[in-house]
Amino acid sequence: MTDNELIVDLRGRLVETLNDFWDAVSEPCGLPEWFGRNLDAWSDTIETRGISEVFDSHDILIVHVDQQGLFGGHRQEGKALAGIFDGEQNRLVVHGLA
């Protein structure tokens, strides 16, 4: 781990909808109140930065989630959101439940 990583750990938090996800990442990512709360806005935010001093001060974003709810594998919204992460600069890590 380096100082250039922004790690957002949502494990243990129930994330059933995209709105739950926006609520969960808004504060740790420093998203402004006017953030669009949609997939296009998230894509622009994590790919180009410039929307948040928190994002701008980190080179890498890593979001940890549990494999349930939105990320349970069968939800189209979860798949679409996961597809926005590039796996390098922006990573979504889905953890199986014990």
N, C-alpha and C positions, 0 to 999 in steps of 0.2 A: 504494500500500500504506500502511496506517495501523497504528498500534500496537494497534488494536482487532481486528486480524485474526490468527487462529491458522491458520497454513499448515502442513499436513502433506503432505509430498511423498513419495509412495510410488513414483514413477517409477523404473524399474530394479529394483524389488523384485517378485519373483514372488508374485502373490496369486491362488492357485488356488481357495481355499475361503473361506467366511465365517470360519472359525477363523484362517486366514492374515490376513484383514483385521483381526480383533480383536487378534491378536498385533501387527500393524503399527501400529495406532493407540493401543494401550493406553498406552504410555509417553509419546508426544508429547502426548496428550490428557489425561494424568494420571488415567486411569481407575483406580478402586480395584480391589483383588483380587476383591472381591465383585461386580463388574460382571457383569450377566447374560449377556453374550456371545450375544445374540439380537437379532432385528430390533426387537422391541418395546422392549427395554431401550435400544437405540441411538436409536430414535425419541424416547423419553422424554428421553434424555440431551441430544440436540442441540436439541430443541424447547423444553424447559423449563429446562435447565441444572440447577444445584443438586447435581450429583453429583461435581463436580471443581472445585477451585480454578482449575485451568488454564482450563477452559471458562468459568467465571464471570468470569475476568479479561479475556475477549475477547468482542466483540459478534458477530463473524463467524467461521465455520469454513469453510476451503477445503481440500479434500482433492484432491490431484493423483494420478492413477493412469494406468497404461498401458492401452491397449485390447487386452488379452490376458487369458487365464485367466478369472477371475471377471467381468471387465469386457470380455470379448471380444464381447459383443452377443448371444450365444445362450444364456447361462446364466440360468435363471429366478431363481436366488438373487441374481445380480448385478443383474438388472433390479429385483427387489424392494428391494434395498439402495439402488440409485440413486434409486428412487422416494421414499425417505424424505427425501432432501435437497430443500429447498424452492426452491433456486436463488437465494435472496436472502441470508438469514441463514446458511444452510448450503448450501455448494456442492460438488458433485462435478464435477471437471474431468477428462474422459477424453481422453488424448492418443493420437493414432494413432502407430504405430511407423514409423520411417523405413526 
